[in-house]
Amino acid sequence: MFHIEVGNTSSLKFLEELIGLERATFKKNDSWADGELEQMSKKRNCIVAVARLVADGKLCGYVLCTSTGLNLHVSKIAVRADCRRQGIAKGLMQAVLRMAANQRRSSSSTLHVALDNEPAVQLYRSLGYKEDGLLEDYYTPGRHAYKMICDLEPYKGASEGGLALPATNGRKR
Ligand SMILES: CC(C)(COP(=O)(O)OP(=O)(O)OC[C@H]1O[C@@H](n2cnc3c(N)ncnc32)[C@H](O)[C@@H]1OP(=O)(O)O)[C@@H](O)C(=O)NCCC(=O)NCCS
């Protein structure tokens, strides 16, 4: 079971946890552990949602976004390898999309994802994102990305528009 919090905190302990999960998830070339994560999380328009295990309070997932008023750009999402396929990423994404739609009045959300990242592409499609173009050589030569976009209308007025979801909204398989 996990619970989700949405907000923007830049406390040292929180950042250390975030960087730890970033390092464990992404290869060096794709990792923002060496400064970018810290820089981004300190920006005023950054929205972070984190998932913590109810059992021990440890961080098991996060999503990092930039809110530019009408649009929410999702930059990074990661779930601890041993906690995947339990709905954590979906819960994190729904929390930030609802917050953007209801509290920031955003009408769309965008992101970039590697063509070969099937778990992430499927996750985004399940949330309503659609392909909106191809960014050739986006990551490295030959490694392309989809631009994806999601209409936030269905997220408006959705029940969990606030800063925190119930403490036990996770599902276990
Ligand atoms: C992508 C990632 C965040 C998904 O996290 P997760 O918590 O396992 O995802 P969820 O359990 O919420 O899955 C929600 C939906 O996404 C899709 N999905 C997730 N993992 C999948 C996989 N391995 N294969 C196919 N579809 C997958 C499914 O549609 C799933 O719904 P279902 O379980 O009912 O079939 C996770 O795999 C991860 O951290 N990957 C490494 C980091 C990364 O690539 N981040 C994205 C780019 S920044």
The ligand as an SDF file (V2000), in Angstrom:
LIG
                    3D

 48 50  0  0  0  0  0  0  0  0999 V2000
    7.1550    3.6970  -16.3730 C   0  0  0  0  0  0  0  0  0  0  0  0
    7.0000    3.4740  -14.8540 C   0  0  0  0  0  0  0  0  0  0  0  0
    7.0490    4.8300  -14.1540 C   0  0  0  0  0  0  0  0  0  0  0  0
    5.6190    2.8140  -14.5980 C   0  0  0  0  0  0  0  0  0  0  0  0
    5.4390    2.7140  -13.1870 O   0  0  0  0  0  0  0  0  0  0  0  0
    4.4160    1.6730  -12.5150 P   0  0  0  0  0  0  0  0  0  0  0  0
    4.1180    2.1390  -11.1350 O   0  0  0  0  0  0  0  0  0  0  0  0
    4.9340    0.3080  -12.6650 O   0  0  0  0  0  0  0  0  0  0  0  0
    3.1240    1.8430  -13.4410 O   0  0  0  0  0  0  0  0  0  0  0  0
    1.6180    1.4890  -13.0280 P   0  0  0  0  0  0  0  0  0  0  0  0
    1.6000    0.2630  -12.1900 O   0  0  0  0  0  0  0  0  0  0  0  0
    0.9580    2.6950  -12.4950 O   0  0  0  0  0  0  0  0  0  0  0  0
    0.9990    1.1260  -14.4480 O   0  0  0  0  0  0  0  0  0  0  0  0
   -0.0880    1.8560  -15.0130 C   0  0  0  0  0  0  0  0  0  0  0  0
   -0.2650    1.3920  -16.4540 C   0  0  0  0  0  0  0  0  0  0  0  0
    0.9130    1.6750  -17.2340 O   0  0  0  0  0  0  0  0  0  0  0  0
    1.1500    0.6040  -18.1740 C   0  0  0  0  0  0  0  0  0  0  0  0
    2.3760   -0.1290  -17.8160 N   0  0  0  0  0  0  0  0  0  0  0  0
    3.1420    0.0520  -16.7050 C   0  0  0  0  0  0  0  0  0  0  0  0
    4.2170   -0.7780  -16.7560 N   0  0  0  0  0  0  0  0  0  0  0  0
    4.1230   -1.4780  -17.9020 C   0  0  0  0  0  0  0  0  0  0  0  0
    4.9220   -2.4730  -18.5290 C   0  0  0  0  0  0  0  0  0  0  0  0
    6.0600   -2.9490  -17.9510 N   0  0  0  0  0  0  0  0  0  0  0  0
    4.5330   -2.9600  -19.7130 N   0  0  0  0  0  0  0  0  0  0  0  0
    3.4090   -2.5120  -20.3260 C   0  0  0  0  0  0  0  0  0  0  0  0
    2.5770   -1.5680  -19.7770 N   0  0  0  0  0  0  0  0  0  0  0  0
    2.9470   -1.0570  -18.5910 C   0  0  0  0  0  0  0  0  0  0  0  0
   -0.0610   -0.3170  -18.0470 C   0  0  0  0  0  0  0  0  0  0  0  0
   -1.0770    0.1860  -18.9060 O   0  0  0  0  0  0  0  0  0  0  0  0
   -0.4500   -0.1010  -16.5850 C   0  0  0  0  0  0  0  0  0  0  0  0
   -1.7850   -0.4480  -16.2980 O   0  0  0  0  0  0  0  0  0  0  0  0
   -2.1240   -1.9860  -15.8520 P   0  0  0  0  0  0  0  0  0  0  0  0
   -1.1280   -2.3650  -14.7780 O   0  0  0  0  0  0  0  0  0  0  0  0
   -3.5350   -1.9030  -15.3710 O   0  0  0  0  0  0  0  0  0  0  0  0
   -1.9300   -2.8130  -17.0850 O   0  0  0  0  0  0  0  0  0  0  0  0
    8.1040    2.5230  -14.3100 C   0  0  0  0  0  0  0  0  0  0  0  0
    8.1680    1.3840  -15.1240 O   0  0  0  0  0  0  0  0  0  0  0  0
    9.4810    3.1580  -14.1950 C   0  0  0  0  0  0  0  0  0  0  0  0
    9.8250    3.7770  -13.1760 O   0  0  0  0  0  0  0  0  0  0  0  0
   10.3140    2.9810  -15.2610 N   0  0  0  0  0  0  0  0  0  0  0  0
   11.6810    3.5330  -15.2610 C   0  0  0  0  0  0  0  0  0  0  0  0
   11.6860    5.0420  -15.3720 C   0  0  0  0  0  0  0  0  0  0  0  0
   11.0550    5.5280  -16.6560 C   0  0  0  0  0  0  0  0  0  0  0  0
   11.2200    4.9490  -17.7170 O   0  0  0  0  0  0  0  0  0  0  0  0
   10.3320    6.6560  -16.5650 N   0  0  0  0  0  0  0  0  0  0  0  0
    9.6350    7.2420  -17.7130 C   0  0  0  0  0  0  0  0  0  0  0  0
   10.4680    8.2030  -18.4790 C   0  0  0  0  0  0  0  0  0  0  0  0
   10.9710    9.6400  -17.5220 S   0  0  0  0  0  0  0  0  0  0  0  0
  1  2  1  0
  2  3  1  0
  2  4  1  0
  2 36  1  0
  4  5  1  0
  5  6  1  0
  6  7  2  0
  6  8  1  0
  6  9  1  0
  9 10  1  0
 10 11  2  0
 10 12  1  0
 10 13  1  0
 13 14  1  0
 14 15  1  0
 15 16  1  0
 15 30  1  0
 16 17  1  0
 17 18  1  0
 17 28  1  0
 18 19  1  0
 18 27  1  0
 19 20  2  0
 20 21  1  0
 21 22  1  0
 21 27  2  0
 22 23  1  0
 22 24  2  0
 24 25  1  0
 25 26  2  0
 26 27  1  0
 28 29  1  0
 28 30  1  0
 30 31  1  0
 31 32  1  0
 32 33  2  0
 32 34  1  0
 32 35  1  0
 36 37  1  0
 36 38  1  0
 38 39  2  0
 38 40  1  0
 40 41  1  0
 41 42  1  0
 42 43  1  0
 43 44  2  0
 43 45  1  0
 45 46  1  0
 46 47  1  0
 47 48  1  0
M  END
$$$$
